[in-house]
């Protein structure tokens, strides 16, 4: 009973302090993008789909404006106060100072140069958390879309240099679940970004060398206190 | 007795000379003492860093910055290149065997992707790949000892590997033997690579990478030094008659090997696969594996423009694997005479048949549409190989016929060009060409048909050329 109450309170609280609408992702079956190699001399059984329970996901990535509100309330996450073990020296690099964005436009643009620790702290402060990699992929490969379409969307984005300036979040077309900017704006932190198995020498695997690997390669190159110019995040809530 | 001992000494000396002095053993190089530190001189193709004059091993610090940049792949076609140092191929690195190389891989903060480096000059797992996986905005450092002399490819090995390499992430590192290489007058850096674009060859605009074509190993472009025409015209390699030229050639792939050849030039010496121990002499074409290299030396005996190709020729003439080496100096007619005469060839017994064939004119076309139809076959047999089925020609080699200002401006001039041939500088649609078209010894009817075909295709003016026009204006051959 207590747990139910607590969760109801958290949901209500999240609705108050996290104004971005969250999309409801329906339950369903899901095949992870990366399929591990079966090992030498063995053939692979048809990969078994995973059952994904329903969850809610921020419809757009977290913006500079939202992150500014967060650091106002949580001074320990301001540029001048953050500990190096939680965020490297490029943390919020484009911000002019602790509470000053580069300009007005920046408020609507996705926040980047945030570490995993900072992103997770933001989500937790709102009773949420970062999505798992499986949840993120499941929401990206939305209903009815084929694997190769999803892959080509990623490749097209990889084939375009980072723009001088990111556009505002949530301005493109949403996908089938009503989620914006999954691929095409910024990379996004996931809760378990560092759980990927192959490590830094990715040619050991005999798995297909495809677009899913780009994300995995990036994840392998990151540590939780790294901040990168094109890595942002969004939050997740279990139903 | 004295004479005998002297000749024995000479024999011993010549054995020493013949024995390649190349390279200390790997163990010796592993033990070589490191004296001092220096920053590596890095160059963009086709330049090569200066030869190493040190007689000891040192620590060489290499700062290689990875950037993702949009650039020109062909005329009107741009591509997002991923680079070691801002250009394709990556910076040329030159060290000496026994050196300790300290590699700093700097992934620019504005980059989208993580990157790393696998140098084939490294003895160690992954060639440095695992030690150098670097997120955007970070720098990785690792070091290795250059144990084996040779010319080695380096490349990015971040997954998907074929994509990173296909985007241009490769370059060469020369580990010079202790003794150095034979002195030459000019050294150049040339590297081949294959590119896979979403649109077909020639499709304009920013072209994204096509994973499907890369997996099928069906490139749209095969180029030297990162783009079609990178090393032609004003950017051609240059040398003078009498000079010895050395090319450090690599093949980055990711997929195709190179049948490396310089038209009109025999390689005096080839260090096949960049190995320093077994130079071979007098080679026409040398095979370069994907992820491999060769060093080729040759002396320029006569002036002229020498075309550098992958002798898998569709790659050269249709996909871009073509560079130029322009050589100035005195003619040497005893080495190469040039054309000394051009006379009608009348083989015994066949002259009559040729004459008969010539006299037998092709059936006369009744109207313009028949003329166009007949002209299509003439085009396919005589013109298409150079000017291409789509009339677009080949960049830097054969001018376009499509929407050709040269063609549409003057019908009579065009008839004279086809019947009399063309040679030398020519500007078509604002692009300069400098080549040769032979004179076409075809009946008036054929010339009229093919020209009408061309004038009615690809956005040209649509006029008709009649056999009488050809007869009145043709350039008479002998």
Contacts between the chains, C-beta under 8 A, distances in Angstrom:
chain1	res1	chain2	res2	distance
A	90	B	109	6.9
A	90	B	137	5.7
A	151	B	211	7.2
A	152	B	211	7.8
A	155	B	163	7.8
A	155	B	208	6.4
A	155	B	209	6.1
A	155	B	210	7.9
A	155	B	211	5.6
A	156	B	198	7.9
A	156	B	208	5.0
A	158	B	112	6.6
A	158	B	113	6.7
A	158	B	163	7.4
A	158	B	209	7.3
A	159	B	80	5.1
A	159	B	208	3.6
A	159	B	209	4.8
A	160	B	80	6.2
A	160	B	206	7.6
A	160	B	208	7.4
A	161	B	68	5.1
A	161	B	69	6.6
A	161	B	70	5.5
A	161	B	80	5.4
A	161	B	110	7.9
A	161	B	112	7.1
A	162	B	68	7.4
A	162	B	110	5.4
A	162	B	111	7.0
A	162	B	112	5.2
A	187	B	112	7.8
A	199	B	130	7.2
A	200	B	116	7.5
A	200	B	129	7.4
A	200	B	130	4.3
A	200	B	131	7.9
A	200	B	133	4.2
A	201	B	125	7.0
A	201	B	126	4.8
A	201	B	129	5.7
A	201	B	130	4.1
A	201	B	157	7.9
A	202	B	157	7.7
A	202	B	158	6.9
A	202	B	159	4.0
A	202	B	161	7.7
A	203	B	126	7.5
A	203	B	129	7.4
A	203	B	157	6.2
A	203	B	159	7.3
A	203	B	161	6.2
A	209	B	159	6.0
A	209	B	160	4.2
A	209	B	161	5.9
A	209	B	162	5.8
A	209	B	163	7.8
A	210	B	160	5.8
A	210	B	211	6.5
A	211	B	160	6.9
A	211	B	211	6.6
A	213	B	159	3.6
A	213	B	160	4.7
A	214	B	113	6.6
A	214	B	159	7.2
A	214	B	160	6.7
A	214	B	163	7.7
A	216	B	159	6.7
A	217	B	113	7.5
A	217	B	114	5.2
A	217	B	133	7.4
A	217	B	158	4.8
A	217	B	159	4.8
A	218	B	113	6.9
A	218	B	114	4.8
A	218	B	135	6.9
A	220	B	114	7.4
A	220	B	133	6.2
A	221	B	114	3.6
A	221	B	133	4.8
A	221	B	134	6.1
A	221	B	135	4.1
A	221	B	138	7.7
A	221	B	158	8.0
A	222	B	114	7.8
A	222	B	135	5.2
A	226	B	135	5.7
A	226	B	137	7.7
A	226	B	138	7.0
A	227	B	137	7.6
A	228	B	109	7.5
A	228	B	135	5.8
A	228	B	136	5.0
A	228	B	137	5.5
A	229	B	109	5.0
A	229	B	110	6.1
A	229	B	136	6.2
A	229	B	137	6.2
A	230	B	112	5.7
A	230	B	136	6.7
